[in-house]
């Protein structure tokens, strides 16, 4: 599995901006709020983001024709099954735990990934949406889990 990531790092150098969102709303409610306030057109993707551990992250996508850029909205965390407990009171029962797409930022609820540079004006506009507690850009170069965001 390590080889796969090494190959991706060597041959696939995708540049993108990442905006972190703190929001306690459901994903479809957040997508609606962004669409209503920013005039975006996020739609639920037919395919979820699937990590190699089989954890599925729902995704909303939009292609901005004016700027020729792809936008993706996705949650940072999802509940998934963990290993089966083989001893104790709950023997042979799998447990669930929250898994993060960007574990360095566990406190972030959602991310917007944009394949172009964004202005501070956009981030301020996002911060003004009532459903969003705060929003800020994340330095992608410092992320050790950047490969999780290649989709």
C-alpha positions as CSV (number, residue, x, y, z in Angstrom):
1,X,0.0,0.0,0.0
2,X,2.9,2.4,0.7
3,X,4.1,2.0,-2.9
4,X,0.8,3.3,-4.2
5,X,1.2,6.5,-2.3
6,X,4.8,6.9,-3.4
7,X,3.8,6.5,-7.0
8,X,1.1,9.1,-6.6
9,X,3.5,11.5,-5.0
10,X,6.0,11.1,-7.9
11,X,3.7,11.4,-10.8
12,X,0.5,13.1,-9.7
13,X,1.1,16.6,-8.4
14,X,-2.3,18.2,-8.1
15,X,-2.5,21.7,-6.7
16,X,-5.6,22.9,-4.9
17,X,-6.9,25.2,-2.2
18,X,-8.6,23.8,0.8
19,X,-11.2,25.7,2.9
20,X,-12.0,24.2,6.3
21,X,-15.6,24.7,7.6
22,X,-16.9,24.3,11.1
23,X,-20.6,23.6,10.8
24,X,-22.9,21.3,12.7
25,X,-25.5,20.9,9.9
26,X,-26.1,17.9,7.7
27,X,-24.1,17.8,4.5
28,X,-27.1,18.4,2.2
29,X,-28.2,21.4,4.4
30,X,-24.7,22.9,4.1
31,X,-24.6,22.4,0.4
32,X,-28.0,24.1,0.1
33,X,-26.7,27.0,2.2
34,X,-23.6,27.4,0.1
35,X,-25.6,27.3,-3.1
36,X,-28.1,29.9,-1.8
37,X,-25.4,32.3,-0.5
38,X,-22.5,31.9,-2.9
39,X,-24.5,31.1,-6.1
40,X,-22.7,27.8,-6.4
41,X,-24.4,24.7,-7.7
42,X,-23.2,21.9,-5.5
43,X,-24.8,18.5,-6.4
44,X,-24.4,15.2,-4.7
45,X,-21.8,13.2,-6.5
46,X,-22.8,9.7,-7.8
47,X,-19.7,8.3,-6.3
48,X,-18.5,8.8,-2.7
49,X,-14.8,9.2,-1.7
50,X,-13.7,5.7,-0.7
51,X,-10.5,5.3,1.3
52,X,-8.6,2.1,1.1
53,X,-10.0,1.1,4.5
54,X,-13.5,1.1,2.9
55,X,-14.6,4.3,4.7
56,X,-17.1,6.2,2.6
57,X,-17.3,10.0,2.6
58,X,-20.2,11.6,0.7
59,X,-19.2,14.3,-1.7
60,X,-20.9,17.2,-3.4
61,X,-19.4,18.6,-6.6
62,X,-19.7,21.7,-8.8
63,X,-17.8,22.8,-11.9
64,X,-17.5,26.6,-12.2
65,X,-17.6,27.4,-15.9
66,X,-16.7,31.0,-15.4
67,X,-13.3,30.2,-13.7
68,X,-12.9,26.7,-15.3
69,X,-12.5,25.2,-11.8
70,X,-13.8,22.1,-9.9
71,X,-15.2,22.5,-6.4
72,X,-15.8,19.6,-4.0
73,X,-17.6,19.7,-0.7
74,X,-17.1,16.8,1.7
75,X,-17.2,15.9,5.4
76,X,-14.0,15.4,7.2
77,X,-15.3,12.6,9.4
78,X,-17.5,9.5,8.9
79,X,-18.5,6.6,11.1
80,X,-17.2,3.2,10.1
81,X,-16.8,-0.3,11.4
82,X,-13.6,-1.2,13.2
83,X,-12.1,-4.6,14.1
84,X,-14.2,-7.3,15.7
85,X,-13.8,-7.6,19.4
86,X,-12.6,-11.2,20.0
87,X,-12.8,-11.2,23.8
88,X,-14.9,-9.8,26.6
89,X,-18.5,-9.1,27.1
90,X,-19.2,-8.0,23.4
91,X,-17.3,-10.9,21.8
92,X,-17.7,-11.2,18.0
93,X,-19.3,-7.7,17.7
94,X,-17.8,-5.0,15.5
95,X,-17.6,-1.5,16.9
96,X,-17.9,1.8,15.1
97,X,-15.5,4.7,15.3
98,X,-15.2,8.1,13.6
99,X,-12.6,8.2,10.9
100,X,-11.2,11.4,9.3
101,X,-10.2,12.1,5.8
102,X,-7.7,14.8,7.1
103,X,-6.7,13.5,10.6
104,X,-4.5,16.5,11.2
105,X,-7.6,18.6,11.4
106,X,-10.1,16.4,13.4
107,X,-11.9,19.5,14.6
108,X,-13.0,20.5,11.1
109,X,-16.4,19.3,10.1
110,X,-16.3,19.9,6.3
111,X,-13.8,20.9,3.6
112,X,-14.2,22.7,0.3
113,X,-11.5,21.7,-2.2
114,X,-11.1,24.1,-5.2
115,X,-8.5,23.6,-8.0
116,X,-7.7,27.3,-8.3
117,X,-6.6,30.1,-6.0
118,X,-9.4,31.7,-4.0
119,X,-9.6,35.1,-2.5
120,X,-10.1,36.1,1.1
121,X,-13.4,37.6,-0.1
122,X,-14.7,34.1,-0.8
123,X,-13.7,32.9,2.7
124,X,-15.3,36.0,4.3
125,X,-18.5,35.3,2.3
126,X,-18.5,31.8,3.6
127,X,-18.0,33.0,7.2
128,X,-21.1,35.2,6.8
129,X,-23.4,32.2,6.1
130,X,-25.5,31.6,9.3
131,X,-25.1,27.8,9.3
132,X,-21.3,28.1,9.3
133,X,-19.5,28.9,12.6
134,X,-16.1,29.6,10.9
135,X,-14.2,29.1,7.7
136,X,-10.5,29.4,6.9
137,X,-7.9,28.2,4.4
138,X,-5.6,25.3,5.2
139,X,-2.0,25.0,4.0
140,X,-2.1,21.9,1.9
141,X,1.7,21.6,1.7
142,X,1.8,20.8,5.4
143,X,-0.7,18.0,5.3
144,X,0.7,14.5,5.7
145,X,-2.7,13.1,4.5
146,X,-2.8,15.1,1.3
147,X,-3.0,11.8,-0.7
148,X,-6.5,11.3,0.8
149,X,-7.6,14.4,-1.1
150,X,-6.7,13.1,-4.5
151,X,-10.0,12.3,-6.1
